Amino acid sequence: MPEFTNVHRGMLLVTLFLVVGVAGTACSKSSSTTSPAVASPAGSAQVSAGGGGVTLEQGLGDALVFTPTKLTVKQGDTITVSNVGTMPHTFTVTDQSIRAVNTPGQSKQVKIDLAPGTYAFVCTYHAASGMTGTLVVK
């Protein structure tokens, strides 16, 4: 069995990062820093750069997870969705007009203007890998 040198390991890591970067770029869609509010029958969302009172992290430790997985907010609250991982993620409330796309290191404010209730949220890129959560609006 061949022995890996530090050079081989370095080349392997560079190749891995390039593959992940190309895959992430291919999966991501361009997004402006500020998106207008989009109305839906159940509510609307306004997405912009910056910080809100409650933070939802994406990709902590490069795991395909949201932290926390259950988020409770009041109707009209603004949350900060922050990508702390190394690949792009979305915060998408299922069957609603809320969708924020974050590249690594990016954060966006999302105003939750939904009727009180319980909603599922996902990263549309990684939902099949279990990157899901629950949003409770009071």
Residue pairs with C-beta under 8 A, 6 or more apart in sequence:
4 12
20 86
20 87
23 87
24 87
24 88
25 88
27 88
27 125
28 88
28 101
28 103
28 125
29 101
31 100
31 101
33 48
33 49
34 47
34 48
34 49
35 46
35 47
35 48
35 100
36 46
37 44
37 45
37 46
37 111
38 44
38 45
38 97
39 97
40 96
40 97
42 95
42 96
42 114
42 115
43 96
43 97
43 112
43 113
43 114
43 115
44 97
44 111
44 113
45 93
45 96
45 97
45 98
45 99
45 110
45 111
45 112
45 113
46 109
46 110
46 111
46 113
47 98
47 99
47 100
47 108
47 109
47 110
47 111
48 108
48 109
49 106
49 107
49 108
49 109
50 80
50 107
50 108
50 109
51 80
51 107
51 109
52 77
52 78
52 79
52 80
52 109
52 110
53 77
53 78
53 79
53 80
54 71
54 73
54 77
54 78
54 79
54 80
55 79
55 80
55 81
55 82
56 66
56 67
56 68
56 71
56 79
56 80
56 81
56 82
56 91
56 133
57 66
57 67
57 82
57 83
57 84
58 66
58 81
58 82
58 83
58 84
58 85
58 89
58 91
58 102
58 123
58 131
59 65
59 83
59 84
59 85
59 86
59 87
59 89
59 104
60 67
60 84
60 85
61 85
62 85
62 86
62 87
63 85
64 123
64 126
64 129
64 130
64 131
65 130
65 131
66 91
66 121
66 123
66 131
66 132
66 133
68 133
69 132
69 133
69 134
70 133
70 134
70 136
71 79
71 121
71 133
71 134
71 135
71 136
72 135
72 136
72 138
73 79
73 112
73 135
73 136
73 137
73 138
74 137
74 138
75 112
75 113
75 114
75 115
75 116
75 137
75 138
76 111
76 112
76 113
77 111
77 112
78 109
78 110
78 111
78 112
79 109
79 110
79 112
80 107
80 108
80 109
80 110
81 91
81 100
81 102
81 107
81 108
81 109
81 110
82 102
82 106
82 107
83 89
83 102
83 103
83 104
83 105
83 106
83 107
84 105
85 104
86 104
87 104
87 125
88 101
88 102
88 103
88 104
88 125
89 101
89 102
89 123
89 125
89 126
89 131
90 99
90 100
90 101
90 102
90 122
90 123
90 124
90 125
91 98
91 99
91 100
91 102
91 108
91 110
91 121
91 123
92 98
92 99
92 100
92 121
92 122
92 123
92 124
93 99
93 114
93 119
93 120
93 121
93 135
94 119
94 120
94 121
94 122
95 119
96 114
96 119
98 110
98 112
98 114
98 121
99 124
100 108
100 110
102 108
112 135
112 137
114 135
114 137
115 137
116 137
116 138
117 136
117 137
118 134
118 135
118 136
118 137
119 134
119 135
119 136
119 137
120 132
120 133
120 134
120 135
121 132
121 133
121 134
121 135
122 131
122 132
122 133
123 131
123 132
125 131
